[in-house]
Amino acid sequence: MDCKENLLKALQDCGEPAAFYRGQEIQLANDLFADILETDTETCKGMPINEICHVKSIEMIQDFIRRREMGEDSVPNTYSAAFRTLKKNNVELKVTVLKTKHTDGAFLVLIERK
């Protein structure tokens, strides 16, 4: 297991829905994260972030992604946003995004239902 897999497993064991994304795609997710999106971890791999963003939050999330990739420090680490799942079109979630070491430039995302 690499660092990302170990961290996702530890967060899963602590009850935290989490995933890693890089660029515009989810790289890895734990079961709790996938459950909130009403899917499975295999489906999450490579899933475009735009695919899970609700239209009212997509512009903000895309802006945050772009600015984080540029290394801008003023991007909020925690925010609320609307997402889409297989069964629900508008799911409000609290999102926390962290940059971690030894994860090949991927960002860690923790989510929780509001």
VMD Tcl script that builds the backbone (N, CA, C; Angstrom):
set m [mol new atoms 342]
animate dup $m
set s [atomselect $m all]
$s set {name element resname resid chain x y z} {
  {N N MET 1 A 0.839 -1.195 0.000}
  {CA C MET 1 A 0.000 0.000 0.000}
  {C C MET 1 A 0.875 1.246 0.000}
  {N N ASP 2 A 0.467 2.221 -0.788}
  {CA C ASP 2 A 1.209 3.475 -0.783}
  {C C ASP 2 A 0.614 4.430 0.258}
  {N N CYS 3 A 1.203 5.599 0.377}
  {CA C CYS 3 A 0.797 6.580 1.385}
  {C C CYS 3 A -0.681 6.946 1.271}
  {N N LYS 4 A -1.162 7.175 0.056}
  {CA C LYS 4 A -2.565 7.556 -0.140}
  {C C LYS 4 A -3.504 6.443 0.326}
  {N N GLU 5 A -3.204 5.228 -0.056}
  {CA C GLU 5 A -4.056 4.102 0.355}
  {C C GLU 5 A -4.056 3.927 1.867}
  {N N ASN 6 A -2.875 4.049 2.487}
  {CA C ASN 6 A -2.772 3.928 3.944}
  {C C ASN 6 A -3.578 5.009 4.650}
  {N N LEU 7 A -3.476 6.220 4.156}
  {CA C LEU 7 A -4.199 7.330 4.779}
  {C C LEU 7 A -5.712 7.160 4.619}
  {N N LEU 8 A -6.160 6.755 3.445}
  {CA C LEU 8 A -7.593 6.534 3.236}
  {C C LEU 8 A -8.123 5.414 4.124}
  {N N LYS 9 A -7.329 4.367 4.301}
  {CA C LYS 9 A -7.745 3.271 5.174}
  {C C LYS 9 A -7.838 3.745 6.623}
  {N N ALA 10 A -6.850 4.501 7.078}
  {CA C ALA 10 A -6.869 5.019 8.452}
  {C C ALA 10 A -8.074 5.928 8.672}
  {N N LEU 11 A -8.362 6.783 7.714}
  {CA C LEU 11 A -9.521 7.672 7.827}
  {C C LEU 11 A -10.820 6.870 7.821}
  {N N GLN 12 A -10.886 5.850 6.995}
  {CA C GLN 12 A -12.055 4.965 6.968}
  {C C GLN 12 A -12.255 4.334 8.347}
  {N N ASP 13 A -11.166 3.843 8.938}
  {CA C ASP 13 A -11.237 3.213 10.257}
  {C C ASP 13 A -11.705 4.193 11.330}
  {N N CYS 14 A -11.477 5.487 11.103}
  {CA C CYS 14 A -11.908 6.534 12.044}
  {C C CYS 14 A -13.283 7.099 11.687}
  {N N GLY 15 A -13.904 6.572 10.636}
  {CA C GLY 15 A -15.245 7.014 10.253}
  {C C GLY 15 A -15.293 8.254 9.388}
  {N N GLU 16 A -14.185 8.574 8.720}
  {CA C GLU 16 A -14.112 9.783 7.891}
  {C C GLU 16 A -14.203 9.456 6.402}
  {N N PRO 17 A -15.224 9.972 5.703}
  {CA C PRO 17 A -15.285 9.827 4.247}
  {C C PRO 17 A -14.177 10.673 3.605}
  {N N ALA 18 A -13.331 10.045 2.797}
  {CA C ALA 18 A -12.184 10.757 2.245}
  {C C ALA 18 A -11.817 10.239 0.856}
  {N N ALA 19 A -11.150 11.113 0.102}
  {CA C ALA 19 A -10.668 10.760 -1.236}
  {C C ALA 19 A -9.461 11.620 -1.563}
  {N N PHE 20 A -8.734 11.210 -2.570}
  {CA C PHE 20 A -7.657 12.023 -3.125}
  {C C PHE 20 A -8.048 12.403 -4.547}
  {N N TYR 21 A -7.769 13.662 -4.896}
  {CA C TYR 21 A -7.958 14.084 -6.282}
  {C C TYR 21 A -6.683 14.761 -6.760}
  {N N ARG 22 A -6.504 14.711 -8.048}
  {CA C ARG 22 A -5.393 15.409 -8.697}
  {C C ARG 22 A -5.916 15.913 -10.026}
  {N N GLY 23 A -5.650 17.174 -10.291}
  {CA C GLY 23 A -6.187 17.765 -11.512}
  {C C GLY 23 A -7.696 17.816 -11.434}
  {N N GLN 24 A -8.358 17.234 -12.406}
  {CA C GLN 24 A -9.816 17.265 -12.495}
  {C C GLN 24 A -10.465 15.924 -12.164}
  {N N GLU 25 A -9.685 14.977 -11.582}
  {CA C GLU 25 A -10.226 13.642 -11.349}
  {C C GLU 25 A -9.956 13.133 -9.944}
  {N N ILE 26 A -10.870 12.325 -9.466}
  {CA C ILE 26 A -10.666 11.615 -8.214}
  {C C ILE 26 A -9.713 10.462 -8.499}
  {N N GLN 27 A -8.672 10.336 -7.684}
  {CA C GLN 27 A -7.716 9.244 -7.866}
  {C C GLN 27 A -8.103 8.005 -7.066}
  {N N LEU 28 A -8.417 8.210 -5.795}
  {CA C LEU 28 A -8.778 7.121 -4.890}
  {C C LEU 28 A -9.806 7.630 -3.899}
  {N N ALA 29 A -10.670 6.740 -3.439}
  {CA C ALA 29 A -11.662 7.106 -2.425}
  {C C ALA 29 A -11.847 5.936 -1.474}
  {N N ASN 30 A -12.231 6.254 -0.240}
  {CA C ASN 30 A -12.565 5.159 0.673}
  {C C ASN 30 A -14.052 4.834 0.535}
  {N N ASP 31 A -14.460 3.744 1.160}
  {CA C ASP 31 A -15.849 3.288 1.040}
  {C C ASP 31 A -16.848 4.319 1.543}
  {N N LEU 32 A -16.514 5.027 2.622}
  {CA C LEU 32 A -17.438 6.013 3.186}
  {C C LEU 32 A -17.689 7.160 2.213}
  {N N PHE 33 A -16.640 7.601 1.527}
  {CA C PHE 33 A -16.760 8.646 0.510}
  {C C PHE 33 A -17.659 8.151 -0.624}
  {N N ALA 34 A -17.369 6.949 -1.117}
  {CA C ALA 34 A -18.155 6.373 -2.206}
  {C C ALA 34 A -19.617 6.198 -1.801}
  {N N ASP 35 A -19.853 5.797 -0.554}
  {CA C ASP 35 A -21.229 5.620 -0.072}
  {C C ASP 35 A -22.021 6.916 -0.130}
  {N N ILE 36 A -21.394 8.022 0.250}
  {CA C ILE 36 A -22.090 9.317 0.202}
  {C C ILE 36 A -22.470 9.661 -1.230}
  {N N LEU 37 A -21.607 9.294 -2.181}
  {CA C LEU 37 A -21.904 9.554 -3.597}
  {C C LEU 37 A -22.784 8.470 -4.209}
  {N N GLU 38 A -23.171 7.481 -3.396}
  {CA C GLU 38 A -24.029 6.377 -3.833}
  {C C GLU 38 A -23.388 5.594 -4.978}
  {N N THR 39 A -22.109 5.289 -4.805}
  {CA C THR 39 A -21.368 4.519 -5.797}
  {C C THR 39 A -20.381 3.620 -5.069}
  {N N ASP 40 A -19.349 3.141 -5.755}
  {CA C ASP 40 A -18.322 2.318 -5.115}
  {C C ASP 40 A -16.944 2.905 -5.405}
  {N N THR 41 A -15.941 2.407 -4.701}
  {CA C THR 41 A -14.598 2.988 -4.817}
  {C C THR 41 A -14.005 2.815 -6.208}
  {N N GLU 42 A -14.299 1.700 -6.875}
  {CA C GLU 42 A -13.773 1.489 -8.230}
  {C C GLU 42 A -14.339 2.515 -9.203}
  {N N THR 43 A -15.617 2.835 -9.066}
  {CA C THR 43 A -16.243 3.831 -9.931}
  {C C THR 43 A -15.664 5.212 -9.666}
  {N N CYS 44 A -15.269 5.476 -8.419}
  {CA C CYS 44 A -14.694 6.777 -8.071}
  {C C CYS 44 A -13.345 7.009 -8.752}
  {N N LYS 45 A -12.559 5.940 -8.943}
  {CA C LYS 45 A -11.236 6.077 -9.571}
  {C C LYS 45 A -11.377 6.660 -10.965}
  {N N GLY 46 A -10.734 7.796 -11.179}
  {CA C GLY 46 A -10.768 8.446 -12.485}
  {C C GLY 46 A -12.023 9.241 -12.765}
  {N N MET 47 A -12.941 9.293 -11.796}
  {CA C MET 47 A -14.194 10.028 -11.999}
  {C C MET 47 A -13.905 11.532 -12.101}
  {N N PRO 48 A -14.390 12.180 -13.142}
  {CA C PRO 48 A -14.216 13.626 -13.252}
  {C C PRO 48 A -14.973 14.338 -12.125}
  {N N ILE 49 A -14.328 15.297 -11.514}
  {CA C ILE 49 A -14.954 16.039 -10.424}
  {C C ILE 49 A -16.215 16.742 -10.907}
  {N N ASN 50 A -16.205 17.242 -12.137}
  {CA C ASN 50 A -17.395 17.907 -12.697}
  {C C ASN 50 A -18.624 17.007 -12.661}
  {N N GLU 51 A -18.404 15.706 -12.741}
  {CA C GLU 51 A -19.506 14.750 -12.782}
  {C C GLU 51 A -20.301 14.700 -11.472}
  {N N ILE 52 A -19.661 15.060 -10.353}
  {CA C ILE 52 A -20.339 14.994 -9.055}
  {C C ILE 52 A -20.729 16.362 -8.515}
  {N N CYS 53 A -20.329 17.428 -9.196}
  {CA C CYS 53 A -20.640 18.788 -8.738}
  {C C CYS 53 A -22.017 19.227 -9.228}
  {N N HIS 54 A -22.785 19.796 -8.344}
  {CA C HIS 54 A -24.058 20.388 -8.725}
  {C C HIS 54 A -23.755 21.675 -9.489}
  {N N VAL 55 A -24.620 22.034 -10.413}
  {CA C VAL 55 A -24.411 23.211 -11.257}
  {C C VAL 55 A -24.195 24.485 -10.439}
  {N N LYS 56 A -24.844 24.594 -9.269}
  {CA C LYS 56 A -24.699 25.828 -8.489}
  {C C LYS 56 A -23.346 25.930 -7.787}
  {N N SER 57 A -22.562 24.844 -7.721}
  {CA C SER 57 A -21.251 24.886 -7.062}
  {C C SER 57 A -20.081 24.637 -8.000}
  {N N ILE 58 A -20.352 24.233 -9.219}
  {CA C ILE 58 A -19.270 23.800 -10.112}
  {C C ILE 58 A -18.265 24.915 -10.411}
  {N N GLU 59 A -18.751 26.121 -10.625}
  {CA C GLU 59 A -17.839 27.224 -10.946}
  {C C GLU 59 A -16.897 27.507 -9.775}
  {N N MET 60 A -17.430 27.527 -8.559}
  {CA C MET 60 A -16.617 27.776 -7.365}
  {C C MET 60 A -15.581 26.662 -7.185}
  {N N ILE 61 A -16.006 25.420 -7.311}
  {CA C ILE 61 A -15.094 24.297 -7.115}
  {C C ILE 61 A -13.997 24.298 -8.170}
  {N N GLN 62 A -14.337 24.553 -9.416}
  {CA C GLN 62 A -13.332 24.616 -10.479}
  {C C GLN 62 A -12.326 25.737 -10.224}
  {N N ASP 63 A -12.807 26.867 -9.726}
  {CA C ASP 63 A -11.919 27.972 -9.379}
  {C C ASP 63 A -10.966 27.569 -8.257}
  {N N PHE 64 A -11.494 26.911 -7.228}
  {CA C PHE 64 A -10.648 26.465 -6.113}
  {C C PHE 64 A -9.590 25.468 -6.590}
  {N N ILE 65 A -9.976 24.527 -7.447}
  {CA C ILE 65 A -9.034 23.535 -7.975}
  {C C ILE 65 A -7.908 24.230 -8.731}
  {N N ARG 66 A -8.290 25.145 -9.621}
  {CA C ARG 66 A -7.287 25.863 -10.434}
  {C C ARG 66 A -6.328 26.643 -9.544}
  {N N ARG 67 A -6.867 27.356 -8.574}
  {CA C ARG 67 A -6.029 28.180 -7.697}
  {C C ARG 67 A -5.134 27.330 -6.792}
  {N N ARG 68 A -5.639 26.190 -6.324}
  {CA C ARG 68 A -4.803 25.297 -5.506}
  {C C ARG 68 A -3.637 24.768 -6.324}
  {N N GLU 69 A -3.902 24.376 -7.562}
  {CA C GLU 69 A -2.845 23.859 -8.432}
  {C C GLU 69 A -1.764 24.898 -8.692}
  {N N MET 70 A -2.139 26.171 -8.681}
  {CA C MET 70 A -1.176 27.256 -8.882}
  {C C MET 70 A -0.437 27.590 -7.590}
  {N N GLY 71 A -0.844 26.954 -6.478}
  {CA C GLY 71 A -0.173 27.187 -5.206}
  {C C GLY 71 A -0.672 28.395 -4.441}
  {N N GLU 72 A -1.823 28.907 -4.811}
  {CA C GLU 72 A -2.367 30.079 -4.138}
  {C C GLU 72 A -2.783 29.719 -2.709}
  {N N ASP 73 A -2.338 30.524 -1.755}
  {CA C ASP 73 A -2.609 30.249 -0.339}
  {C C ASP 73 A -3.962 30.742 0.143}
  {N N SER 74 A -4.621 31.594 -0.605}
  {CA C SER 74 A -5.866 32.199 -0.125}
  {C C SER 74 A -7.113 31.357 -0.404}
  {N N VAL 75 A -6.954 30.173 -0.990}
  {CA C VAL 75 A -8.095 29.307 -1.271}
  {C C VAL 75 A -8.575 28.709 0.051}
  {N N PRO 76 A -9.872 28.808 0.344}
  {CA C PRO 76 A -10.357 28.242 1.610}
  {C C PRO 76 A -10.159 26.727 1.662}
  {N N ASN 77 A -9.736 26.233 2.813}
  {CA C ASN 77 A -9.572 24.787 2.998}
  {C C ASN 77 A -10.899 24.108 3.297}
  {N N THR 78 A -11.824 24.830 3.911}
  {CA C THR 78 A -13.122 24.277 4.270}
  {C C THR 78 A -14.220 25.158 3.695}
  {N N TYR 79 A -15.211 24.519 3.089}
  {CA C TYR 79 A -16.324 25.261 2.500}
  {C C TYR 79 A -17.518 24.320 2.340}
  {N N SER 80 A -18.662 24.878 2.077}
  {CA C SER 80 A -19.864 24.103 1.781}
  {C C SER 80 A -20.126 24.160 0.288}
  {N N ALA 81 A -20.594 23.052 -0.265}
  {CA C ALA 81 A -20.884 23.006 -1.701}
  {C C ALA 81 A -21.976 21.977 -1.962}
  {N N ALA 82 A -22.604 22.113 -3.116}
  {CA C ALA 82 A -23.654 21.191 -3.539}
  {C C ALA 82 A -23.070 20.175 -4.520}
  {N N PHE 83 A -23.473 18.916 -4.330}
  {CA C PHE 83 A -23.002 17.833 -5.181}
  {C C PHE 83 A -24.179 17.023 -5.697}
  {N N ARG 84 A -23.891 16.140 -6.650}
  {CA C ARG 84 A -24.899 15.246 -7.211}
  {C C ARG 84 A -24.481 13.805 -6.915}
  {N N THR 85 A -25.460 12.968 -6.642}
  {CA C THR 85 A -25.219 11.539 -6.486}
  {C C THR 85 A -26.060 10.816 -7.533}
  {N N LEU 86 A -26.029 9.517 -7.508}
  {CA C LEU 86 A -26.843 8.762 -8.458}
  {C C LEU 86 A -28.331 9.007 -8.260}
  {N N LYS 87 A -28.764 9.189 -7.003}
  {CA C LYS 87 A -30.183 9.315 -6.703}
  {C C LYS 87 A -30.630 10.725 -6.344}
  {N N LYS 88 A -29.700 11.567 -5.948}
  {CA C LYS 88 A -30.059 12.921 -5.509}
  {C C LYS 88 A -29.316 13.952 -6.341}
  {N N ASN 89 A -30.037 14.980 -6.733}
  {CA C ASN 89 A -29.444 16.012 -7.577}
  {C C ASN 89 A -28.770 17.121 -6.784}
  {N N ASN 90 A -29.103 17.255 -5.506}
  {CA C ASN 90 A -28.554 18.370 -4.726}
  {C C ASN 90 A -28.277 17.907 -3.301}
  {N N VAL 91 A -27.022 17.553 -3.038}
  {CA C VAL 91 A -26.593 17.109 -1.714}
  {C C VAL 91 A -25.588 18.132 -1.188}
  {N N GLU 92 A -25.945 18.794 -0.091}
  {CA C GLU 92 A -25.055 19.788 0.515}
  {C C GLU 92 A -24.037 19.077 1.396}
  {N N LEU 93 A -22.756 19.343 1.149}
  {CA C LEU 93 A -21.681 18.726 1.909}
  {C C LEU 93 A -20.707 19.786 2.407}
  {N N LYS 94 A -20.117 19.505 3.548}
  {CA C LYS 94 A -19.000 20.302 4.042}
  {C C LYS 94 A -17.745 19.630 3.503}
  {N N VAL 95 A -16.885 20.402 2.875}
  {CA C VAL 95 A -15.690 19.886 2.216}
  {C C VAL 95 A -14.459 20.493 2.878}
  {N N THR 96 A -13.485 19.643 3.192}
  {CA C THR 96 A -12.193 20.106 3.691}
  {C C THR 96 A -11.131 19.530 2.762}
  {N N VAL 97 A -10.279 20.399 2.231}
  {CA C VAL 97 A -9.238 19.982 1.293}
  {C C VAL 97 A -7.877 20.279 1.914}
  {N N LEU 98 A -7.011 19.258 1.917}
  {CA C LEU 98 A -5.689 19.386 2.518}
  {C C LEU 98 A -4.611 18.927 1.550}
  {N N LYS 99 A -3.490 19.613 1.591}
  {CA C LYS 99 A -2.323 19.166 0.834}
  {C C LYS 99 A -1.486 18.335 1.799}
  {N N THR 100 A -1.143 17.130 1.396}
  {CA C THR 100 A -0.368 16.240 2.251}
  {C C THR 100 A 0.952 15.887 1.574}
  {N N LYS 101 A 1.889 15.422 2.369}
  {CA C LYS 101 A 3.197 15.039 1.831}
  {C C LYS 101 A 3.135 13.610 1.289}
  {N N HIS 102 A 4.017 13.326 0.360}
  {CA C HIS 102 A 4.200 11.988 -0.194}
  {C C HIS 102 A 2.960 11.439 -0.882}
  {N N THR 103 A 2.180 12.326 -1.522}
  {CA C THR 103 A 0.975 11.887 -2.234}
  {C C THR 103 A 0.998 12.316 -3.703}
  {N N ASP 104 A 2.179 12.522 -4.241}
  {CA C ASP 104 A 2.352 12.813 -5.674}
  {C C ASP 104 A 1.535 14.008 -6.156}
  {N N GLY 105 A 1.423 15.029 -5.333}
  {CA C GLY 105 A 0.711 16.241 -5.736}
  {C C GLY 105 A -0.792 16.160 -5.633}
  {N N ALA 106 A -1.318 15.061 -5.114}
  {CA C ALA 106 A -2.772 14.928 -4.951}
  {C C ALA 106 A -3.213 15.658 -3.690}
  {N N PHE 107 A -4.454 16.071 -3.681}
  {CA C PHE 107 A -5.049 16.738 -2.531}
  {C C PHE 107 A -6.012 15.771 -1.838}
  {N N LEU 108 A -5.997 15.799 -0.511}
  {CA C LEU 108 A -6.885 14.978 0.291}
  {C C LEU 108 A -8.184 15.745 0.515}
  {N N VAL 109 A -9.312 15.083 0.301}
  {CA C VAL 109 A -10.628 15.694 0.500}
  {C C VAL 109 A -11.380 14.896 1.561}
  {N N LEU 110 A -11.846 15.615 2.587}
  {CA C LEU 110 A -12.720 15.032 3.602}
  {C C LEU 110 A -14.090 15.647 3.409}
  {N N ILE 111 A -15.130 14.824 3.459}
  {CA C ILE 111 A -16.475 15.371 3.297}
  {C C ILE 111 A -17.369 14.913 4.448}
  {N N GLU 112 A -18.364 15.724 4.715}
  {CA C GLU 112 A -19.379 15.322 5.693}
  {C C GLU 112 A -20.701 15.936 5.302}
  {N N ARG 113 A -21.750 15.211 5.620}
  {CA C ARG 113 A -23.087 15.706 5.335}
  {C C ARG 113 A -23.387 16.901 6.244}
  {N N LYS 114 A -24.097 17.864 5.693}
  {CA C LYS 114 A -24.475 19.054 6.478}
  {C C LYS 114 A -25.752 18.795 7.223}
}
mol reanalyze $m
mol bondsrecalc $m
mol representation Tube
mol addrep $m
